Amino acid sequence: MVDHNGLISIYKLSSSDSNIVFKTLEKIQSKNLEEGFLLSSLDSVHRYPDSVIYYYTKSRQFKGLKISNLDSIVKNRNIKNPKLEFISPRKWINFQNSVIGYDLKVGYPLSKISLNTDTIIEDSLFAGIIYSRGPYFKFGHIDQRNGKLVSDAYLHRILNIKLNYPFSQKEVGNISNVLSQVPFLEVQYAPRVNFFGDEANIYLYLKKKPANNFDFLLGFNKRPAGETRSVRITGQATIDLNNSFKVGERILLHYENLQESSPSLRILTVFPYIKYLPFGIGFSFDLNKFQEEFVNFQTQFKLNKIIGQREEVSLIFHNNSSYLLSVDSFFIKRENRLPRSLDFNILSTGIEYLNNTTNSRINPTHGYGIEFQSRVGKKIFRKNPSILFYDMNNKLNNEYDSLNANSVQLNFKFKFAIYQAIANRQVLKFNLNSNAIYSKAKILTNEIDRIGGINNLRGFNDNIFASDGYIISTIEYRFLLDRNSFLNVFLDHAYMRIISQEIKSPWQNYIGMGLGMQFLTNVGNFGLFIAVSKTENSSIDFSAPKVHFGYTALF
């Protein structure tokens, strides 16, 4: 930058990208106004093959400003009137931003505001406001310039761009961030707006991104002393299909067997856009078998409504049924009371809220994600003939009746994750995952979550704990190798109450720590993590680390 007599400034920009140039000039103008150069303006532009030179007229510097027609500008607007005899240059900037910002939200993207000088007294400027709101624009159609990769209606919904609603610069400015979270789309160029008539049509330059995947995960856990084999191999596999019908849908099939004789199966289908309906639908089915003790069937139907970019709320209908495969006859005869695993069915309804502002689905560097779910329902305890066989004095039957008389149950889940870049290629992640069940009746072992392993508490065997209430927090440091690859060091801390062998333990601390890596290849993602653990009753055992590695093939 070169100054001439303090009045004209010369700015040379090597970039020819109009978006970068516009943002740079916006910063220059804002800085000039803040310093009191209230009449500064762009004088001329000279373009060269490798650069663009801008001549800026700064004019005189002022310390205060008196506006003669301020009331007429703020009238009928939700803008605070400064109501000062004189306002500072900074307050003038804030006022300008309020006026233009309001117009950008209500369909007037071309509004302009400037000062018309009346007189100058010493270091104060007396002026009127010249304000032009410009024409009104409403949102028009979305145009996928590289061919239709997904339904236009789906894009309208997830981008919160509503046909014939007032144009909003905020929604347009967030388009790239929102689309970065869509697993099957990649943004090639920044979106453009074409103003035609009274419509603002959005041009999107999209590219199909590999999002369908097949992955598997293997784990090696040390067996207890005395067993034939010293190491047990665990595993899981997933098939995840996205946008096969070009309506943004997802179809998932997941199978795992992380504990001995305890397989689980999950089927999930999500259609975020249904033609002619204001909401999407989702359906899931879960089958979980735990050794030779019980098998659970869970189904969930969801109606979801997108309420903002990357923000949605859902109405949930959930059913959970459990069937005992065997009963603990020794406990029943010894204690003469019902065990903690019973046959039951609970039909519940609730709400779910999701919000995600992260800048990447695979490896975020900033932003946060929130997931909250709350359900309420009535649990019915089904009387098991194998249990009542030991009911000699009708006590067990009366216990069943008492449980069914107090069977209202509340389920809460909350997840929160935040990512923050702390330096070049360095990111900190903080994660919180909690769950709680509230009921006057008995909370059963065969209805609560399984904790432990690569998915939530690393350093422990997979699904080793059964808990009806927990708070798991994670702090993780990542060193980025590239956009989708990193090395990490992590610490997982769980504060939870577990149920084991018919006994509910007090709340205790559990810690897992370790390191790992994730990197993207041409055909998929590969991850390797090593962790050790510690409880309140044991120290860290470095001789028995848990090793997990996984591979996700993308196609």
C-alpha positions as CSV (number, residue, x, y, z in Angstrom):
1,M,0.0,0.0,0.0
2,V,1.3,3.5,-0.9
3,D,-0.2,6.7,0.4
4,H,-0.2,10.0,-1.5
5,N,-0.5,13.1,0.6
6,G,-2.6,11.1,3.1
7,L,-5.6,11.3,0.8
8,I,-5.3,8.5,-1.8
9,S,-4.3,5.0,-1.0
10,I,-3.2,2.4,-3.5
11,Y,-3.9,-1.3,-2.9
12,K,-2.4,-3.9,-5.1
13,L,-4.1,-7.4,-5.0
14,S,-2.5,-10.3,-6.7
15,S,-5.7,-12.4,-6.7
16,S,-8.2,-12.1,-9.5
17,D,-10.9,-14.0,-7.6
18,S,-13.8,-11.5,-7.4
19,N,-15.0,-13.0,-4.1
20,I,-11.5,-12.5,-2.4
21,V,-11.2,-9.0,-3.9
22,F,-14.7,-8.1,-2.6
23,K,-13.9,-9.3,0.9
24,T,-10.6,-7.5,0.9
25,L,-12.1,-4.2,-0.1
26,E,-14.8,-4.6,2.5
27,K,-12.2,-4.9,5.2
28,I,-10.3,-1.9,3.9
29,Q,-13.5,0.2,3.8
30,S,-14.5,-0.9,7.3
31,K,-11.0,0.0,8.6
32,N,-11.2,3.5,7.0
33,L,-14.6,4.2,8.5
34,E,-13.6,3.0,11.9
35,E,-10.5,5.4,11.8
36,G,-12.8,8.3,11.1
37,F,-12.4,8.6,7.3
38,L,-16.2,8.8,6.9
39,L,-16.1,10.0,3.3
40,S,-13.7,7.4,2.0
41,S,-14.6,5.8,-1.3
42,L,-13.3,3.6,-4.1
43,D,-11.9,6.0,-6.8
44,S,-10.7,3.8,-9.7
45,V,-9.7,0.3,-10.7
46,H,-6.9,-0.8,-12.9
47,R,-6.6,-4.4,-14.0
48,Y,-3.4,-6.1,-15.1
49,P,-2.7,-9.7,-16.2
50,D,-1.3,-10.7,-12.7
51,S,-3.0,-8.2,-10.4
52,V,-5.6,-5.6,-9.7
53,I,-4.8,-2.1,-8.4
54,Y,-7.4,-0.1,-6.5
55,Y,-7.2,3.6,-5.8
56,Y,-9.0,4.6,-2.6
57,T,-9.8,8.3,-1.6
58,K,-9.6,8.7,2.1
59,S,-10.4,12.4,2.3
60,R,-10.6,14.0,5.8
61,Q,-10.6,12.3,9.2
62,F,-13.5,13.0,11.6
63,K,-14.1,12.3,15.3
64,G,-17.8,12.7,15.3
65,L,-20.9,12.6,13.1
66,K,-24.3,14.3,13.4
67,I,-27.0,12.8,11.2
68,S,-30.0,15.0,10.4
69,N,-32.5,12.3,9.1
70,L,-31.7,9.4,11.4
71,D,-35.3,8.9,12.6
72,S,-36.7,8.4,9.1
73,I,-34.3,5.6,8.5
74,V,-34.9,3.5,11.6
75,K,-38.7,4.0,11.4
76,N,-40.6,0.7,11.0
77,R,-37.4,-1.2,11.4
78,N,-36.1,-3.4,14.2
79,I,-33.0,-1.2,14.5
80,K,-31.9,0.6,17.6
81,N,-31.7,4.4,17.2
82,P,-28.4,5.7,18.7
83,K,-30.2,8.9,19.9
84,L,-27.0,10.8,20.4
85,E,-26.1,14.4,19.6
86,F,-23.0,13.1,17.9
87,I,-22.1,9.5,17.1
88,S,-18.6,8.0,16.8
89,P,-17.3,6.5,13.6
90,R,-17.6,3.0,15.1
91,K,-21.3,3.6,15.9
92,W,-21.9,4.8,12.4
93,I,-20.4,1.5,11.2
94,N,-22.6,-0.5,13.5
95,F,-25.7,1.5,12.3
96,Q,-24.8,0.9,8.6
97,N,-24.4,-2.8,9.3
98,S,-27.7,-3.0,11.1
99,V,-29.6,-1.3,8.2
100,I,-27.9,-3.4,5.4
101,G,-28.0,-6.6,7.5
102,Y,-31.8,-6.2,8.1
103,D,-32.4,-5.7,4.4
104,L,-30.3,-8.8,3.5
105,K,-32.6,-10.9,5.6
106,V,-35.9,-9.7,4.2
107,G,-35.3,-9.8,0.5
108,Y,-33.4,-6.6,-0.4
109,P,-29.8,-7.6,-1.2
110,L,-29.0,-4.5,-3.2
111,S,-29.7,-1.8,-0.6
112,K,-27.2,1.0,-0.3
113,I,-26.5,3.5,2.4
114,S,-24.1,6.5,2.4
115,L,-23.6,10.0,3.7
116,N,-24.5,13.3,2.0
117,T,-22.4,16.1,3.6
118,D,-24.2,19.2,4.9
119,T,-21.3,20.9,6.6
120,I,-18.0,20.4,8.4
121,I,-17.2,22.1,11.7
122,E,-13.7,21.5,13.0
123,D,-13.4,17.7,13.4
124,S,-17.2,16.9,13.1
125,L,-19.2,16.0,10.1
126,F,-22.8,17.1,9.7
127,A,-24.6,15.0,7.1
128,G,-27.8,13.3,6.0
129,I,-28.2,9.7,5.0
130,I,-28.7,8.7,1.4
131,Y,-30.5,5.4,1.5
132,S,-31.7,3.2,-1.4
133,R,-33.3,-0.1,-0.5
134,G,-33.3,-1.5,-4.1
135,P,-35.6,-4.0,-5.6
136,Y,-37.2,-6.9,-3.7
137,F,-36.1,-10.5,-4.5
138,K,-37.5,-13.8,-3.5
139,F,-35.8,-17.2,-3.7
140,G,-36.3,-18.9,-7.0
141,H,-35.1,-22.3,-8.2
142,I,-31.9,-24.2,-7.5
143,D,-30.0,-25.0,-10.6
144,Q,-27.5,-27.9,-10.5
145,R,-25.1,-26.8,-13.2
146,N,-23.3,-30.1,-13.6
147,G,-26.4,-32.3,-13.9
148,K,-29.0,-33.4,-11.3
149,L,-27.2,-35.4,-8.7
150,V,-30.0,-35.2,-6.1
151,S,-33.6,-33.9,-6.0
152,D,-33.8,-30.1,-6.1
153,A,-36.5,-30.3,-3.5
154,Y,-34.1,-32.1,-1.2
155,L,-31.6,-29.3,-1.6
156,H,-34.2,-26.7,-1.0
157,R,-35.1,-28.4,2.3
158,I,-31.6,-29.0,3.7
159,L,-30.4,-25.5,2.7
160,N,-33.5,-23.9,4.1
161,I,-34.0,-22.1,0.8
162,K,-37.8,-21.8,0.5
163,L,-39.3,-21.1,-2.9
164,N,-40.9,-17.7,-3.1
165,Y,-39.7,-16.7,0.3
166,P,-37.7,-13.5,0.8
167,F,-34.1,-13.8,-0.3
168,S,-31.7,-14.1,2.7
169,Q,-27.9,-13.6,2.3
170,K,-27.4,-15.6,5.5
171,E,-28.8,-18.8,4.0
172,V,-26.8,-18.3,0.8
173,G,-23.6,-17.7,2.8
174,N,-24.0,-21.0,4.6
175,I,-24.6,-23.2,1.6
176,S,-21.0,-24.5,1.2
177,N,-20.8,-25.4,4.9
178,V,-24.1,-27.2,4.9
179,L,-23.2,-29.2,1.7
180,S,-19.8,-30.1,3.2
181,Q,-21.8,-32.3,5.7
182,V,-23.7,-34.2,2.9
183,P,-21.7,-37.4,2.5
184,F,-22.5,-38.0,-1.2
185,L,-21.9,-34.4,-2.6
186,E,-18.8,-32.3,-3.1
187,V,-18.8,-28.6,-3.8
188,Q,-16.6,-27.8,-6.8
189,Y,-17.0,-24.0,-6.8
190,A,-18.7,-21.5,-4.6
191,P,-22.4,-21.1,-5.2
192,R,-23.6,-18.2,-7.3
193,V,-26.8,-16.2,-7.3
194,N,-28.5,-15.2,-10.5
195,F,-31.0,-12.3,-10.1
196,F,-33.6,-12.5,-12.8
197,G,-36.8,-10.5,-12.6
198,D,-37.8,-10.6,-8.9
199,E,-36.2,-14.0,-8.3
200,A,-32.9,-15.0,-6.9
201,N,-31.9,-18.4,-8.5
202,I,-29.1,-20.4,-6.9
203,Y,-26.5,-22.0,-9.1
204,L,-24.7,-24.9,-7.5
205,Y,-21.6,-26.6,-8.9
206,L,-21.7,-30.1,-7.4
207,K,-19.8,-33.3,-7.9
208,K,-20.7,-36.8,-6.8
209,K,-18.6,-38.0,-3.9
210,P,-18.0,-41.7,-3.0
211,A,-20.2,-42.2,0.0
212,N,-21.4,-45.7,-0.1
213,N,-19.2,-47.8,2.0
214,F,-18.5,-51.3,3.3
215,D,-16.3,-51.5,6.4
216,F,-15.2,-53.9,9.0
217,L,-13.5,-53.6,12.4
218,L,-11.5,-56.3,14.2
219,G,-10.5,-56.2,17.8
220,F,-8.1,-58.3,19.9
221,N,-9.0,-58.6,23.6
222,K,-7.1,-60.5,26.2
223,R,-9.1,-63.5,27.6
224,P,-9.3,-64.1,31.4
225,A,-6.6,-66.3,32.8
226,G,-7.3,-70.1,32.6
227,E,-9.1,-70.0,29.2
228,T,-7.7,-72.1,26.3
229,R,-7.0,-69.2,24.0
230,S,-5.3,-66.1,25.4
231,V,-6.8,-63.7,22.8
232,R,-10.4,-63.3,21.6
233,I,-11.1,-61.7,18.2
234,T,-14.1,-59.5,17.9
235,G,-15.5,-57.7,14.9
236,Q,-18.2,-55.8,13.2
237,A,-19.2,-55.0,9.6
238,T,-21.3,-52.3,7.9
239,I,-22.9,-51.6,4.6
240,D,-24.0,-48.0,4.2
241,L,-25.7,-46.8,1.0
242,N,-26.5,-43.1,0.3
243,N,-28.6,-41.3,-2.3
244,S,-29.2,-44.4,-4.5
245,F,-32.6,-43.0,-5.5
246,K,-31.5,-39.4,-5.7
247,V,-33.7,-38.2,-2.8
248,G,-30.9,-38.0,-0.2
249,E,-31.9,-41.2,1.5
250,R,-29.7,-43.5,3.5
251,I,-29.9,-47.3,3.9
252,L,-27.7,-48.9,6.6
253,L,-27.0,-52.5,7.6
254,H,-24.8,-53.1,10.5
255,Y,-23.7,-56.4,12.2
256,E,-21.4,-56.8,15.1
257,N,-20.2,-59.5,17.6
258,L,-18.0,-57.7,20.1
259,Q,-18.8,-59.9,23.1
260,E,-18.9,-63.7,23.3
261,S,-22.1,-65.1,21.9
262,S,-23.6,-61.6,21.8
263,P,-24.3,-60.6,18.2
264,S,-26.4,-57.6,17.2
265,L,-28.0,-56.4,14.0
266,R,-29.1,-52.9,13.0
267,I,-31.2,-51.9,9.9
268,L,-31.7,-48.2,9.3
269,T,-33.5,-46.3,6.5
270,V,-33.8,-42.5,6.4
271,F,-35.7,-40.5,3.8
272,P,-35.2,-36.8,4.7
273,Y,-37.4,-35.7,1.8
274,I,-40.8,-37.0,0.9
275,K,-42.6,-35.3,-2.0
276,Y,-45.5,-33.2,-1.1
277,L,-44.9,-33.7,2.6
278,P,-43.3,-31.1,5.0
279,F,-41.3,-33.8,6.8
280,G,-39.1,-36.8,6.2
281,I,-39.3,-40.2,7.7
282,G,-36.9,-42.7,9.3
283,F,-37.2,-46.3,10.4
284,S,-34.8,-48.5,12.4
285,F,-34.7,-52.1,13.6
286,D,-32.3,-53.4,16.2
287,L,-31.8,-57.0,17.3
288,N,-29.4,-57.6,20.2
289,K,-28.7,-60.9,21.8
290,F,-26.6,-61.1,25.0
291,Q,-25.0,-64.5,25.5
292,E,-27.6,-67.1,26.5
293,E,-29.5,-64.6,28.7
294,F,-31.9,-62.5,26.6
295,V,-32.7,-61.1,23.2
296,N,-34.0,-57.6,22.5
297,F,-36.0,-56.2,19.6
298,Q,-36.2,-52.5,19.1
299,T,-38.1,-50.6,16.4
300,Q,-38.3,-46.9,15.9
301,F,-40.3,-44.7,13.5
302,K,-39.4,-41.1,13.2
303,L,-40.9,-38.0,11.6
304,N,-38.2,-35.4,11.1
305,K,-38.6,-31.7,10.2
306,I,-35.7,-29.6,9.1
307,I,-36.0,-26.2,10.8
308,G,-32.8,-24.6,9.7
309,Q,-29.6,-25.3,7.8
310,R,-28.2,-28.5,9.5
311,E,-30.8,-28.3,12.2
312,E,-33.8,-30.6,12.6
313,V,-36.3,-31.8,15.1
314,S,-38.1,-35.2,15.1
315,L,-41.1,-36.9,16.6
316,I,-40.2,-40.4,17.7
317,F,-42.3,-43.6,18.2
318,H,-40.2,-46.3,19.8
319,N,-40.9,-49.9,20.8
320,N,-38.6,-52.1,22.9
321,S,-39.3,-55.7,23.6
322,S,-37.1,-58.2,25.5
323,Y,-37.4,-61.9,25.8
324,L,-35.4,-64.0,28.4
325,L,-33.6,-67.0,27.0
326,S,-32.8,-68.4,30.5
327,V,-33.7,-67.4,34.1
328,D,-31.4,-67.3,37.1
329,S,-33.2,-70.0,39.1
330,F,-30.5,-70.1,41.8
331,F,-30.9,-66.3,42.5
332,I,-34.7,-66.6,42.5
333,K,-34.8,-69.5,45.0
334,R,-32.1,-68.0,47.2
335,E,-33.5,-64.4,47.3
336,N,-37.2,-65.2,46.7
337,R,-37.6,-62.1,44.5
338,L,-37.5,-61.2,40.9
339,P,-34.2,-61.0,39.1
340,R,-32.9,-57.8,37.3
341,S,-33.6,-59.4,33.9
342,L,-37.2,-59.7,33.0
343,D,-39.4,-60.0,30.0
344,F,-40.9,-56.6,29.2
345,N,-42.3,-54.3,26.5
346,I,-42.2,-50.5,26.4
347,L,-43.9,-48.3,23.8
348,S,-42.7,-44.7,24.1
349,T,-42.9,-41.4,22.3
350,G,-40.6,-38.5,22.4
351,I,-38.6,-35.8,20.6
352,E,-35.2,-35.6,19.1
353,Y,-33.1,-32.5,18.3
354,L,-30.0,-32.4,16.0
355,N,-27.8,-29.5,15.2
356,N,-24.4,-29.7,13.4
357,T,-22.2,-26.7,12.5
358,T,-18.9,-28.6,11.9
359,N,-17.0,-27.9,8.6
360,S,-16.4,-31.6,7.7
361,R,-18.2,-34.9,8.2
362,I,-15.1,-37.0,8.3
363,N,-12.4,-34.8,10.0
364,P,-13.8,-31.5,11.4
365,T,-11.5,-28.7,12.4
366,H,-14.1,-26.4,13.9
367,G,-17.7,-26.3,14.8
368,Y,-20.0,-28.3,17.1
369,G,-22.6,-31.0,17.0
370,I,-25.6,-31.5,19.4
371,E,-27.9,-34.5,19.7
372,F,-30.7,-34.6,22.3
373,Q,-33.4,-37.3,22.7
374,S,-36.1,-37.6,25.3
375,R,-38.8,-40.3,25.4
376,V,-41.6,-41.3,27.8
377,G,-43.6,-44.5,27.8
378,K,-45.2,-47.2,29.8
379,K,-43.3,-50.4,30.5
380,I,-45.2,-53.7,30.8
381,F,-43.5,-56.5,32.7
382,R,-44.6,-59.8,31.1
383,K,-45.0,-62.6,33.6
384,N,-42.6,-65.4,32.7
385,P,-43.8,-68.9,33.6
386,S,-40.3,-70.1,34.1
387,I,-39.9,-67.5,36.9
388,L,-43.3,-68.1,38.4
389,F,-42.6,-71.8,38.6
390,Y,-40.5,-71.0,41.8
391,D,-43.3,-68.7,43.3
392,M,-44.3,-70.7,46.3
393,N,-46.1,-68.0,48.3
394,N,-47.3,-65.7,45.5
395,K,-44.6,-63.1,46.3
396,L,-43.2,-63.1,42.8
397,N,-46.6,-62.6,41.2
398,N,-47.3,-59.7,43.6
399,E,-43.9,-58.2,42.6
400,Y,-44.9,-58.3,39.0
401,D,-48.2,-56.5,39.8
402,S,-46.4,-53.9,41.8
403,L,-43.9,-53.2,39.0
404,N,-46.8,-52.8,36.4
405,A,-48.5,-50.4,38.7
406,N,-45.5,-48.0,38.6
407,S,-44.3,-48.5,35.0
408,V,-44.0,-45.0,33.6
409,Q,-40.4,-44.6,32.4
410,L,-38.3,-41.6,31.0
411,N,-35.3,-42.1,28.8
412,F,-32.8,-39.3,28.1
413,K,-29.8,-39.1,25.8
414,F,-27.5,-36.2,25.1
415,K,-24.4,-36.0,22.9
416,F,-22.2,-32.9,22.3
417,A,-18.9,-32.6,20.4
418,I,-16.9,-29.5,19.7
419,Y,-13.8,-29.1,17.5
420,Q,-11.3,-26.2,17.6
421,A,-8.2,-25.6,15.6
422,I,-5.4,-24.5,17.9
423,A,-2.6,-24.1,15.4
424,N,-1.7,-25.1,11.9
425,R,-2.6,-28.8,11.4
426,Q,-3.6,-29.1,15.1
427,V,-7.1,-29.7,16.4
428,L,-8.6,-30.2,19.8
429,K,-11.8,-32.2,20.2
430,F,-14.1,-32.4,23.2
431,N,-16.9,-34.9,23.3
432,L,-19.7,-35.5,25.9
433,N,-22.0,-38.5,25.8
434,S,-24.6,-39.1,28.5
435,N,-27.6,-41.3,29.1
436,A,-30.1,-41.7,31.9
437,I,-33.2,-43.8,32.7
438,Y,-35.8,-42.7,35.3
439,S,-38.5,-45.0,36.6
440,K,-40.2,-45.8,39.9
441,A,-40.2,-49.4,38.8
442,K,-37.2,-51.7,38.4
443,I,-34.6,-50.7,35.8
444,L,-33.7,-54.0,34.1
445,T,-30.3,-55.3,33.1
446,N,-31.6,-56.3,29.7
447,E,-32.8,-52.8,28.7
448,I,-29.7,-50.7,29.5
449,D,-26.8,-49.6,27.4
450,R,-23.6,-51.6,27.0
451,I,-20.4,-49.5,27.5
452,G,-16.8,-50.1,26.6
453,G,-14.6,-50.4,23.5
454,I,-13.8,-48.4,20.4
455,N,-17.2,-46.8,20.2
456,N,-17.4,-45.0,23.5
457,L,-14.8,-46.0,26.2
458,R,-11.5,-47.1,24.6
459,G,-9.1,-49.2,26.6
460,F,-11.8,-51.5,27.9
461,N,-13.3,-54.6,26.4
462,D,-16.2,-54.0,24.0
463,N,-19.5,-53.7,25.8
464,I,-18.1,-54.9,29.1
465,F,-20.3,-52.7,31.3
466,A,-24.0,-52.5,31.6
467,S,-25.1,-49.0,32.8
468,D,-28.4,-47.3,33.4
469,G,-26.7,-43.9,33.8
470,Y,-23.4,-42.5,32.6
471,I,-21.5,-39.4,31.5
472,I,-18.6,-40.1,29.1
473,S,-16.3,-37.2,28.3
474,T,-13.4,-37.3,25.8
475,I,-10.6,-34.9,25.1
476,E,-8.6,-35.6,22.0
477,Y,-5.6,-34.0,20.3
478,R,-5.3,-34.4,16.6
479,F,-2.3,-33.7,14.3
480,L,-3.7,-33.5,10.8
481,L,-1.7,-35.2,8.1
482,D,-4.1,-34.1,5.4
483,R,-7.8,-33.1,5.0
484,N,-9.1,-36.5,6.1
485,S,-6.1,-38.1,8.0
486,F,-4.7,-37.5,11.4
487,L,-2.6,-38.8,14.3
488,N,-4.3,-38.6,17.7
489,V,-3.8,-38.8,21.5
490,F,-7.0,-39.2,23.6
491,L,-8.3,-39.5,27.1
492,D,-11.8,-41.0,27.7
493,H,-13.4,-40.5,31.2
494,A,-16.6,-42.2,32.2
495,Y,-18.6,-41.5,35.4
496,M,-21.2,-44.1,35.6
497,R,-23.3,-46.5,37.6
498,I,-23.2,-50.1,36.4
499,I,-25.3,-53.2,37.1
500,S,-23.6,-56.5,37.5
501,Q,-24.7,-59.8,38.9
502,E,-28.0,-58.4,40.2
503,I,-26.1,-55.6,42.1
504,K,-26.3,-51.9,41.2
505,S,-22.9,-50.3,42.0
506,P,-22.4,-46.7,43.1
507,W,-21.3,-44.1,40.6
508,Q,-17.6,-44.6,39.9
509,N,-14.8,-43.3,37.5
510,Y,-13.4,-45.2,34.6
511,I,-10.5,-43.9,32.4
512,G,-9.2,-45.0,29.1
513,M,-6.2,-43.4,27.3
514,G,-4.2,-44.1,24.2
515,L,-3.2,-43.0,20.7
516,G,-4.1,-43.9,17.2
517,M,-4.3,-42.8,13.6
518,Q,-6.7,-42.5,10.8
519,F,-5.8,-42.0,7.1
520,L,-7.7,-41.9,3.8
521,T,-6.5,-44.0,0.9
522,N,-7.8,-44.1,-2.7
523,V,-10.3,-46.8,-1.8
524,G,-11.3,-46.0,1.8
525,N,-10.4,-45.1,5.4
526,F,-8.1,-47.0,7.6
527,G,-7.9,-46.6,11.4
528,L,-5.7,-48.0,14.1
529,F,-6.1,-47.3,17.9
530,I,-4.3,-48.6,20.9
531,A,-5.6,-47.9,24.5
532,V,-5.1,-48.9,28.1
533,S,-7.6,-48.4,31.0
534,K,-7.8,-47.6,34.7
535,T,-10.7,-47.9,37.3
536,E,-11.0,-46.7,40.9
537,N,-10.0,-50.2,42.0
538,S,-7.1,-50.9,39.6
539,S,-4.1,-49.1,38.2
540,I,-3.1,-48.8,34.5
541,D,-2.0,-52.2,33.1
542,F,0.3,-51.5,30.1
543,S,0.7,-55.2,29.6
544,A,-2.9,-55.6,28.3
545,P,-3.6,-52.8,25.8
546,K,-6.7,-53.0,23.6
547,V,-5.9,-52.8,19.9
548,H,-8.6,-51.9,17.3
549,F,-8.2,-51.4,13.6
550,G,-10.8,-50.8,11.0
551,Y,-11.2,-50.3,7.3
552,T,-14.0,-48.5,5.4
553,A,-14.2,-49.0,1.7
554,L,-15.8,-46.2,-0.2
555,F,-17.5,-46.6,-3.6
